[in-house]
Amino acid sequence: MIFAVDFDGTICKHEFPKIGQELPGAIQTMSKLQSMGHKIIIWTCREDNFIHNMRNWLMLRGFTPDAVNKNLEELGYARKKIYADYYFDDRSFPAFPGWAEVEKYFIRGEI
């Protein structure tokens, strides 16, 4: 599966232009999803140097996304709109349930 994940408010607390504290379970859960063969696209409004800082922040935590603000072209998704099977965003409807629920459903298979 492909997961499009917002950064501010979903992976870390909102403190833009700074990067807030990591939300519990974010990096760990995304890493587990990747180890299972899923793809992670970071889908953010950050641009330019803010994306550079975000990539460094993720790298310092041992996480490298499969893409940032673009589709996985190797899978044939070359459109402007980000394609994903699931979108995780703190400002979505229904609301993002948090990383514990993501792990429960997508990793442990609990419904």
N, C-alpha and C positions, 0 to 999 in steps of 0.2 A: 504494500500500500504506500501511498504518498501522503505525507502529512505536511500541511502548510501551517507554520507556527509563527504567530506574532511575537515580537521581542519584548517591548516595553509593556509591562502589566501582565504578561503571560509567562515569560522566562525569568524576568526580573521585575522588581517593583518600579513603578513609574517615578523617574527622577530626571527625565530628559531636560537638558542635554547631557547630564551625567548618566551613568549607568547605575541603577539601583541594586540593592541586595538581591541575590539569586532567590527565587521562590523555591520553597522546599520541594525536592524531587525532580525539578525541571531537567537539569543536565543528566542526572542518573536515568530518568525515564526515557529521554530522547536517545541516549546512548544504548539502552536496552533495545529500543525499537530498531535502531540501526543494526545492532548485532543480530537481530532476527531477520534482516534483509529488507526492512522497510526504508524508505527514503524520507529525509527531512529537508524541507525548504523553509528557510527563515524568510518570513513575509512581513516586512517592516516599512514604516514611513521614513526611517533614517536614510540619509543620503551622504555621499562623499566621505569626509573624514569621520563622520559619525558611524558609518558602516565599517570603516577601518578599525575604529575603536571597539566596536561591537565584535568584530571578528577576533581581535586580539583578546578580548574578555572571554569569549567562548574558548579560544585556543588555550588560554591559561587554565581553563577548567577541564581540558582534555577532550573538547568536543569540536568537531568540524562538520558543519552542515553539508548536505549534498549540493545545495544551491542557496543563493541569497537573491531574493527579488527577481528570480527568473525561473522559467520552467526547466524541466529535465529534458533537454533537447535530444539526448541519446535515447529517450523513450518515445520520441516523436511528438512531443508537446512544445511547439515553437510559437504559440500564440502569445499575445500580450497579456491576457488574463492568466493568472497563476492557476494551473490545474492541480488539484489534489483530491484524494478520496475523503479527507477530513481536514477541516480548518479549525485551529485552536486559537482563539482570540478572546481576551478579557472583555471586549466590547461587542461580542456577538450575541445573537439570540437564537436558541437559548444560550444562557450564560456558560462560559467555560467552567467545567466542574472542578478543575484543579488536577494536579499531577497524580495524586493518589488514585483518583477515579480513572484516569487514563491508564495507569499501570494495572489497576484492577480489571478493566475491561479488555484492553488490547494485549497485555502481556500474560496475565494470569487466566484470562478467558472467563472471568466471573461476570455474570449478567445481573 
